[in-house]
Amino acid sequence: MTRAWDALTAATALGSGLLAGVFFAFSAFVMSGLRRLPDPAGAAAMRSINVTAQRPPLMLALFGVSALCVVMIARAALTWSQPGAGWSLAGALLTLAGALGVTAAINVPLNNRLDAGTIPWADYLAAWNPANHARTILCLAGCALLLVAAHRRH
């Protein structure tokens, strides 16, 4: 059973890192590139990105990693006295908060408003970018803590 938990921790850490990388790309250059376009073109490009984002590769990563985090949280609670449990809990909670929490609470509603034409592009960017930075940091921190958890177990 230990090998299964080690594999789960590794998969969750890798998934968290993958999501952090996707979000980082948006923070590092995608949104800056879109901001350089005239407002209507930037908004149109982002609406197009949002349509393509809702396909299996990203959705499987987002919801799959979130599901792994839920399992990690339950495992940490059930094995609290074991080495690494606290690190597992913290890493899974941070990843879940960033990947699913911030995305569902802030980024998706803003995307929906952009799609509906109820938010100006500049206001969208002013709200969307900090939320994306937050989910990048949360997922990266979650990945780091999950790696510490894996190390502490051995």
KALINGI-V499654 format. One record per residue. N is the residue number from 0. SS is DSSP state (a for helix, b for strand, c for the rest). OMEGA is omega as a letter, one per 20 degrees, with the letter a starting at -180 (NA if undefined). Layout:
N_SS_OMEGA / N_SS_OMEGA
This chain:
0_c_a / 1_a_r / 2_a_r / 3_a_r / 4_a_r / 5_a_r / 6_a_r / 7_a_r / 8_a_r / 9_a_r / 10_a_r / 11_a_r / 12_a_r / 13_a_r / 14_a_r / 15_a_r / 16_a_r / 17_a_r / 18_a_r / 19_a_r / 20_a_r / 21_a_a / 22_a_r / 23_a_r / 24_a_r / 25_a_r / 26_a_a / 27_a_a / 28_a_a / 29_a_a / 30_a_r / 31_a_r / 32_a_r / 33_a_r / 34_a_a / 35_c_r / 36_c_r / 37_c_a / 38_a_a / 39_a_a / 40_a_r / 41_a_r / 42_a_r / 43_a_r / 44_a_r / 45_a_r / 46_a_r / 47_a_r / 48_a_a / 49_a_r / 50_a_a / 51_a_r / 52_a_a / 53_c_r / 54_c_a / 55_a_a / 56_a_a / 57_a_a / 58_a_r / 59_a_r / 60_a_a / 61_a_a / 62_a_r / 63_a_r / 64_a_r / 65_a_r / 66_a_r / 67_a_r / 68_a_r / 69_a_r / 70_a_r / 71_a_r / 72_a_r / 73_a_r / 74_a_r / 75_a_r / 76_a_a / 77_a_a / 78_c_a / 79_c_a / 80_c_a / 81_c_r / 82_c_r / 83_c_a / 84_a_r / 85_a_r / 86_a_r / 87_a_a / 88_a_a / 89_a_r / 90_a_a / 91_a_r / 92_a_r / 93_a_r / 94_a_a / 95_a_r / 96_a_a / 97_a_a / 98_a_a / 99_a_a / 100_a_a / 101_a_a / 102_a_a / 103_a_a / 104_a_a / 105_a_a / 106_a_a / 107_a_r / 108_a_r / 109_a_r / 110_a_r / 111_a_r / 112_a_r / 113_a_r / 114_a_a / 115_a_a / 116_c_a / 117_c_r / 118_c_r / 119_c_a / 120_a_a / 121_a_r / 122_a_r / 123_a_a / 124_a_a / 125_a_r / 126_a_a / 127_a_a / 128_a_r / 129_a_r / 130_a_r / 131_a_r / 132_a_a / 133_a_a / 134_a_r / 135_a_a / 136_a_a / 137_a_r / 138_a_r / 139_a_r / 140_a_r / 141_a_r / 142_a_a / 143_a_a / 144_a_r / 145_a_r / 146_a_r / 147_a_r / 148_a_r / 149_a_r / 150_a_a / 151_a_a / 152_c_a / 153_c_NA
